[in-house]
């Protein structure tokens, strides 16, 4: 009788040990499965960009609008509605206040602007400095104070909400100037280089 009881208890202990083993193995399988799922999620996040940064695209679009829209810097005849892309009015260029006022009216933000710009006009590097056509131009700004403020932030290379981004683009332009030759007003087009620096707030 005692022998049968011992055999019964041995079998019972084996079943318990096997049950414990199965439970431990089940936890191990769950742990490994969670590890695999977590690895897949992390790898997916590395290779798939969920959010899209449109800030630089907006800055590029603003640059194009500056150059090629009727409210931008290119010569625009309101009577004929003719736009001359890349042609800058000399008289407007020499009148900083008027030029900047034109840009502020053309690109108006009701609230605080998110973009500011600096326009630097210069004659080509191979221009003859002794020529009567040679002259220097002062920079034109779109929101000058805001540009200077954002430039400091952009130079810190801070990528967070308190920072700013900067892009700089160069393009050739023509400066239209009316000159008098032999008592006759003549249109003269002077080739120049335009450097556009645009800064934009990250927030």
C-alpha positions in Angstrom: 0.0 0.0 0.0 2.8 2.4 0.9 4.6 1.5 -2.3 1.5 2.5 -4.3 1.2 5.7 -2.4 4.8 6.5 -3.1 4.4 5.8 -6.8 1.3 8.0 -6.9 3.1 10.9 -5.1 6.1 10.6 -7.5 3.8 10.8 -10.5 2.0 13.8 -9.0 5.3 15.5 -8.3 6.4 14.8 -11.9 3.2 16.3 -13.3 3.7 19.4 -11.1 7.3 19.8 -12.2 6.2 19.4 -15.8 3.4 22.0 -15.3 5.9 24.5 -13.7 8.3 23.9 -16.6 5.5 24.6 -19.1 4.6 27.8 -17.3 8.2 29.0 -17.2 8.6 28.1 -20.9 5.4 30.0 -21.8 6.7 33.1 -20.0 10.0 32.7 -21.9 8.2 32.5 -25.2 6.1 35.6 -24.4 9.3 37.5 -23.4 11.0 36.5 -26.7 7.9 37.4 -28.7 7.7 40.9 -27.0 11.4 41.3 -27.8 10.9 40.5 -31.4 7.8 42.8 -31.7 9.7 45.7 -30.0 12.7 45.2 -32.4 10.4 45.3 -35.4 8.7 48.5 -34.2 12.1 50.2 -33.6 13.5 49.2 -37.0 10.2 50.4 -38.7 10.5 53.7 -36.9 14.1 54.1 -38.1 13.3 53.5 -41.8 9.8 55.1 -42.0 9.4 58.8 -41.6 6.0 59.4 -40.0 6.2 63.2 -40.0 7.1 65.4 -42.9 9.1 68.6 -42.5 7.7 71.2 -44.9 9.7 74.1 -43.5 12.4 74.2 -46.1 9.9 73.6 -48.9 8.0 76.7 -47.6 11.2 78.7 -47.6 12.0 77.7 -51.2 8.4 78.6 -52.2 8.8 82.0 -50.6 12.0 82.5 -52.5 10.2 81.7 -55.8 7.4 84.1 -54.9 9.9 86.8 -54.2 11.5 86.4 -57.6 8.5 85.5 -59.8 5.3 87.0 -58.4 3.9 90.4 -59.1 4.2 91.3 -55.4 7.8 90.3 -55.3 11.0 92.1 -56.4 10.7 91.7 -60.2 9.6 94.6 -62.4 5.8 94.6 -62.8 3.8 97.0 -64.9 0.3 97.4 -63.4 -1.1 99.0 -66.5 -0.2 96.3 -68.9 0.0 93.6 -66.1 3.3 92.6 -67.6 5.8 90.9 -65.2 9.5 90.8 -66.1 11.0 88.0 -64.0 14.5 88.7 -62.7 14.5 92.3 -63.8 14.8 94.8 -60.9 13.9 98.5 -61.1 17.0 100.6 -60.4 15.1 103.4 -58.8 13.3 101.0 -56.5 16.5 99.3 -55.6 18.1 102.6 -54.6 15.1 103.5 -52.4 15.4 101.0 -49.5 12.4 102.3 -47.6 10.1 102.1 -50.6 11.4 98.7 -51.7 10.9 97.2 -48.2 7.5 98.7 -47.9 6.5 97.1 -51.3 7.6 93.7 -49.9 5.7 94.1 -46.7 2.5 95.0 -48.5 3.0 92.2 -51.0 3.6 89.5 -48.4 1.4 90.5 -45.5 1.1 88.4 -42.3 -1.7 89.3 -40.0 0.1 87.8 -37.0 3.8 87.5 -36.3 5.6 86.5 -39.6 7.3 83.1 -39.7 9.7 84.0 -42.5 12.2 86.9 -43.0 14.6 87.6 -45.8 17.7 89.6 -46.8 18.4 90.5 -50.4 21.9 91.4 -51.4 22.6 92.8 -54.9 26.1 93.0 -56.3 27.7 93.4 -59.6 29.4 90.2 -60.9 32.9 89.6 -59.6 34.4 90.2 -63.0 32.8 93.7 -63.2 35.2 96.6 -63.8 35.4 98.6 -60.6 36.6 101.6 -62.5 33.6 101.6 -64.8 30.9 104.3 -64.4 28.3 101.5 -64.2 30.0 100.0 -61.1 28.3 100.7 -57.8 27.4 99.1 -54.5 23.9 98.4 -53.3 22.7 98.3 -49.7 20.9 95.1 -48.6 17.1 95.1 -48.8 15.2 93.3 -46.0 11.8 91.7 -45.6 11.1 92.2 -41.8 14.7 93.4 -41.0 14.4 93.1 -37.2 12.9 89.7 -37.3 15.6 88.6 -39.8 18.4 89.6 -37.5 16.7 87.9 -34.5 16.1 84.6 -36.4 19.6 84.7 -38.0 21.1 84.4 -34.5 18.9 81.4 -33.7 19.6 79.8 -37.1 23.4 80.1 -36.5 23.1 78.1 -33.2 22.0 75.1 -35.3 19.3 74.4 -32.6 16.7 72.0 -34.1 14.0 72.4 -31.5 10.9 74.6 -31.4 12.8 77.6 -30.2 15.3 77.5 -33.1 15.3 78.6 -36.8 16.4 77.4 -40.2 18.3 79.4 -42.8 18.7 78.9 -46.6 20.8 81.0 -49.0 20.3 81.0 -52.7 22.1 82.9 -55.5 20.6 83.9 -58.8 21.6 86.3 -61.7 19.3 89.3 -62.2 19.2 92.3 -64.4 18.9 95.9 -63.1 16.9 98.2 -65.3 18.3 101.7 -65.3 17.2 104.7 -67.3 20.3 106.7 -68.5 20.4 109.8 -70.6 22.6 109.5 -73.7 22.7 112.4 -76.2 19.7 114.0 -74.4 17.7 110.8 -75.0 16.5 108.5 -72.2 17.7 105.0 -72.8 16.9 101.8 -71.0 20.0 100.0 -69.8 20.1 96.5 -68.3 23.0 95.9 -65.9 23.7 92.2 -65.0 24.0 91.6 -61.3 24.1 88.8 -58.8 21.4 88.5 -56.1 21.9 86.6 -52.9 18.7 85.7 -51.1 19.0 84.7 -47.5 15.8 83.4 -45.9 15.3 82.5 -42.2 12.3 80.7 -40.8 11.2 80.0 -37.2 10.9 76.4 -36.2 7.8 77.1 -34.2 
